Amino acid sequence: PDLLLMQAAVPLATPRPPPSQPNRACFRSQRMVFCASGKLRANVWEPDPSLPVGVCVVFLGHGSMLPWPVRNYTLDLVASELCATFRATCVALCSDVAPSGMMASMEAFLADMRCAVETLSAGLPLVLVCDGGGLSVPLLWQLQSKLVGALVLNLDGFHGESYQRSSSQEWDLARAMRLGSSLMAGRWSQVIGELLASKIFCQGPRDAPQFVEGLERALDSSTTYWRRICKVALEWSATQLPEALLKLPPLQSSNVAVAVGALAEPASLHASAWRLHHLLRGSALHFLPNSRVLWEVEGAEQCSAVVELLVGILERVQPQLRFDALGQGRPAGSMKAARPQSAASEVLESPCVLPI
């Protein structure tokens, strides 16, 4: 089913193909992770087993306004390139499914996300990619002892203290609830209108029939789980997320990039990026060219910009890595991360080879 949905969504994304790398392969599999609220599904990209693994890159995108099959198409290209070039194991938690208990509160959500990340990256240095509006950003603090790098994309919801119980918060919450209701009811013309107005930069006409039809097919094929996740995430971005971010202390972070679309809404996304950049001391702030929020469907230029940021982070990680007799990468001088006892993972299908 994922393959059929992915084929339907292909016209939406036109990222650059990975460069040709002869005699290299990326092994792709799917795994289930068992956390407190239930099971989460993850796509995993692993390098040639004869080579040592240097780092684990985990993509978190729960809350993204793009159905998982659309995001998965682009992430497959990005992860395959990183997998081959840096001997990185790449993991993307599928954003179309979540146990009902996980979305009961932000605390439950973050606990399950942390459990999944620690399980899937056990024994390896971690690079975290936080997308989907910023729900997973507090994990940077919770996982700081394991992190060797991070990329935060298009955080939305980091407001000042005056935002709480203000008219701006009421307006944002009402807007989020309207969009969430349209998602749940399948009113795709309203959803697509909002996405094209504020979240997607189009090179050509915004109402190009092929683009709109492809987006409508992807939304129409989306799971009920994904729609519920988006609805809750939209509401949290105006309520629980601002409160959680305001409570976080400054964090020293020398290998963290905060990125936001250059054409995103200045009052919300640009301001959120600036606040996070100053809170993550030592981080770098980047503006993605010709981009608003949903870079996965905006084109090759936007996808390449994200890849370049990740390449920069991983290039700074590589000199710090050493390899033990088992070929497992560790940050120099760090202790081996213990496998968490509260979760386990299960391989669902045999890997298939994706030529690079």
C-alpha positions in Angstrom: 0.0 0.0 0.0 2.8 2.4 0.8 4.3 1.9 -2.6 1.0 2.7 -4.4 0.6 5.8 -2.3 4.2 6.8 -3.0 3.8 6.4 -6.7 0.6 8.6 -6.6 2.6 11.3 -4.7 5.7 11.2 -6.8 4.8 14.3 -9.0 4.7 16.4 -5.8 8.4 16.1 -5.1 11.4 16.7 -7.4 14.5 16.5 -5.3 17.8 15.8 -6.9 18.7 12.2 -7.2 21.7 11.0 -5.1 25.0 11.1 -7.0 26.2 7.9 -8.5 28.3 5.9 -6.1 29.4 2.6 -7.7 29.8 -0.5 -5.5 27.8 1.0 -2.7 24.4 -0.1 -1.5 21.8 0.9 1.1 19.8 -1.8 2.8 16.2 -0.7 3.6 14.0 -2.4 6.2 11.0 -1.6 8.4 10.9 -2.1 12.2 8.4 -1.9 14.9 9.4 -0.2 18.2 7.6 -1.0 21.4 7.0 2.0 23.7 4.9 2.7 26.7 1.8 3.7 24.7 2.1 0.9 22.1 4.0 0.3 18.8 5.6 2.7 16.4 6.8 1.9 12.9 10.1 3.0 11.5 11.8 2.9 8.2 15.6 2.1 8.5 18.4 2.6 6.0 21.6 0.7 6.8 25.0 0.7 4.9 26.8 -2.3 3.6 27.1 -4.7 6.6 30.8 -5.3 5.8 31.5 -1.6 6.7 31.5 -0.2 10.2 28.6 2.2 11.1 29.7 5.6 12.1 26.5 7.4 13.3 22.7 7.1 13.5 20.6 9.8 12.0 17.0 9.9 13.2 14.2 11.8 11.4 11.2 12.9 13.4 8.3 14.4 11.6 5.1 13.7 13.6 3.0 16.8 13.1 4.0 17.4 9.5 1.2 18.5 7.2 2.4 16.1 4.5 1.1 12.5 4.5 3.9 9.9 5.2 4.1 8.5 1.7 4.9 11.9 0.3 7.6 12.5 3.0 8.9 9.0 2.7 9.7 9.5 -1.0 12.0 12.4 -0.3 13.5 11.0 2.9 14.4 7.8 0.9 16.6 9.9 -1.4 18.1 11.9 1.5 18.7 8.9 3.7 20.2 6.8 1.0 22.8 9.5 0.2 23.8 9.9 3.8 23.8 6.1 4.4 26.3 5.6 1.6 28.5 8.7 2.1 28.9 8.6 5.9 28.2 4.9 6.7 25.2 6.2 8.6 22.2 4.2 9.8 19.2 6.4 9.0 15.9 6.0 10.8 12.6 7.8 10.0 9.7 7.2 12.4 6.6 6.9 10.2 4.3 9.8 10.8 1.1 8.1 9.6 0.7 6.0 12.7 0.8 6.6 16.5 -0.7 4.7 19.5 -3.7 6.6 20.8 -2.1 7.1 24.2 0.9 8.8 22.7 -1.1 11.8 21.7 -2.8 12.1 25.0 -0.3 14.8 26.1 3.0 16.3 25.1 4.6 14.5 28.0 3.4 11.1 26.7 4.4 12.0 23.2 8.0 13.0 24.1 8.3 9.9 26.4 7.4 7.6 23.5 9.6 9.5 21.0 12.6 9.3 23.3 12.0 5.6 23.9 11.9 5.0 20.1 15.0 7.1 19.4 17.1 5.4 22.1 16.0 2.0 21.0 16.7 2.5 17.3 20.0 4.3 17.9 21.3 2.2 20.7 25.2 2.0 20.8 25.7 4.7 18.2 26.3 8.5 18.3 23.0 10.3 17.5 22.1 13.0 15.0 18.5 14.1 15.5 16.5 15.8 12.7 13.4 17.6 14.2 10.7 18.4 11.6 6.9 18.6 11.8 6.5 21.9 13.5 8.8 21.3 16.4 7.0 18.9 18.7 10.1 16.8 19.1 12.5 19.8 19.9 12.4 19.2 23.7 14.2 15.9 23.0 17.4 17.9 22.3 17.5 18.5 26.0 16.5 15.0 27.1 19.0 13.3 24.8 21.8 15.8 25.0 24.3 13.3 26.5 23.9 11.1 23.4 23.7 13.8 20.7 26.6 14.6 18.5 24.6 16.9 16.2 21.0 18.0 15.3 19.0 19.8 12.7 15.8 21.6 13.6 13.5 22.5 10.6 10.8 25.1 10.6 9.9 25.2 14.3 6.6 26.9 14.9 5.3 27.8 18.3 8.2 29.3 20.2 6.6 32.5 21.5 7.5 34.9 24.3 5.7 34.9 27.7 3.3 37.6 26.6 1.8 35.2 24.0 0.2 33.1 26.8 -3.5 33.8 27.1 -3.2 36.6 24.6 -5.5 37.4 21.6 -2.7 36.2 19.3 -2.8 32.7 21.0 -6.6 32.7 20.7 -6.4 33.5 17.0 -3.7 30.9 16.4 -5.7 28.2 18.2 -8.9 29.0 16.3 -7.0 28.8 13.0 -5.4 25.5 14.1 -8.7 24.0 15.1 -10.3 25.1 11.8 -7.6 23.4 9.8 -7.7 20.4 12.0 -11.5 20.1 11.5 -11.0 20.4 7.7 -8.4 17.6 7.9 -10.6 15.2 9.8 -13.6 16.0 7.6 -11.7 15.5 4.4 -12.4 19.0 3.1 -9.3 19.0 0.9 -9.9 22.2 -1.0 -9.7 24.1 2.3 -6.6 22.2 3.5 -4.8 22.6 0.1 -5.7 26.3 0.1 -4.1 26.8 3.5 -1.0 24.8 2.5 -0.5 26.8 -0.7 -1.1 30.1 1.0 1.4 29.6 3.9 3.4 26.4 3.8 4.4 25.5 0.2 6.5 27.6 -2.1 5.7 26.9 -5.8 8.0 27.8 -8.7 5.1 27.9 -11.1 1.4 28.8 -10.6 0.1 27.8 -7.2 -3.0 26.3 -8.8 -1.1 24.1 -11.3 -3.6 21.2 -11.9 -0.9 18.5 -11.7 0.4 19.7 -8.3 -3.0 20.2 -6.8 -4.4 16.9 -8.0 -1.3 15.1 -6.7 -1.6 16.7 -3.3 -5.3 15.9 -3.2 -4.7 12.2 -4.0 -2.1 12.0 -1.3 -4.4 13.6 1.3 -7.3 11.5 0.2 -5.2 8.3 0.7 -3.9 9.4 4.1 -4.6 7.4 7.3 -7.0 8.4 10.0 -4.1 8.2 12.4 -2.1 10.8 10.5 -5.1 13.2 10.4 -5.6 12.9 14.1 -1.9 13.4 14.8 -1.9 16.6 12.6 -5.1 17.9 14.3 -3.6 17.4 17.8 -0.2 18.8 16.7 -1.8 21.9 15.3 -3.5 22.6 18.6 -0.4 21.8 20.6 1.6 24.4 18.6 -0.6 27.1 20.1 -1.0 25.7 23.6 1.3 23.0 25.1 4.4 23.5 22.8 4.9 27.3 23.7 4.7 26.4 27.4 7.1 23.5 27.1 9.7 25.6 25.1 9.6 28.5 27.6 10.6 26.2 30.4 13.8 25.0 28.7 17.1 26.3 30.0 19.9 27.5 27.6 21.8 24.6 26.1 25.4 24.6 24.7 25.2 23.1 21.3 28.2 23.4 18.9 26.9 21.1 16.1 23.3 22.1 15.8 21.6 23.9 12.9 18.3 25.7 13.2 16.8 26.1 9.7 13.7 27.9 8.6 12.2 28.7 5.2 13.3 32.1 3.9 9.7 32.7 2.8 8.0 31.3 5.9 5.8 33.5 8.1 8.1 36.0 9.9 5.9 36.5 12.9 5.7 32.8 13.8 8.4 30.7 12.1 11.2 33.2 11.7 10.6 34.5 15.3 10.5 30.9 16.6 13.8 30.1 14.8 15.5 33.1 16.3 14.4 32.3 19.8 15.6 28.7 19.5 18.9 29.8 18.0 19.6 32.0 21.0 18.5 29.3 23.4 20.8 26.7 21.7 24.1 28.5 22.4 26.6 27.9 19.6 24.0 26.8 17.1 23.9 28.1 13.5 20.8 29.7 12.0 20.0 29.1 8.3 17.3 30.3 5.9 16.3 27.7 3.3 16.2 29.5 -0.1 12.8 29.8 -1.9 11.1 27.8 0.8 8.3 28.2 3.2 7.7 25.1 5.4 7.1 21.8 3.4 10.5 21.5 1.7 9.9 17.9 0.8 7.5 18.9 -2.0 9.0 22.3 -3.0 11.7 21.0 -5.4 15.3 20.1 -5.9 16.7 23.4 -4.6 15.0 23.1 -1.2 15.8 19.4 -0.8 19.5 20.0 -1.7 19.7 22.8 0.9 18.5 20.4 3.6 21.0 17.7 2.4 23.8 20.2 2.5 23.0 21.1 6.1 23.0 17.5 7.1 26.3 16.8 5.3 27.8 19.7 7.2 26.7 18.3 10.5 28.0 14.8 9.7 31.3 16.1 8.4 31.9 17.7 11.7 31.0 14.5 13.5 33.3 12.2 11.4 36.6 13.5 12.8 35.4 12.8 16.3 34.6 9.2 15.6 36.7 6.3 16.5 35.9 2.6 15.8 36.3 -0.2 18.2 37.0 -3.8 17.4 33.3 -4.4 16.7 33.2 -1.5 14.2 30.7 0.5 16.2 31.2 4.3 16.1 31.6 6.2 19.4 32.3 9.9 20.0 35.9 10.0 21.3 35.9 10.0 25.1 32.2 9.2 25.5 30.6 6.2 27.2 28.7 3.6 25.3 24.9 4.3 25.6 23.0 1.6 27.3 20.1 -0.1 25.5 16.9 1.0 27.2 15.1 -1.7 29.1 11.6 -0.3 28.5 11.5 -1.0 24.7 12.4 -3.4 22.0 12.4 -3.4 18.3 11.4 -6.0 15.8 12.4 -6.4 12.1 9.3 -6.6 10.0 10.7 -7.4 6.6 14.0 -8.4 5.0 16.1 -5.5 3.7 16.2 -4.9 0.0 19.1 -3.3 -1.9 18.8 0.3 -3.1 21.6 1.1 -5.6 23.2 4.5 -4.9 
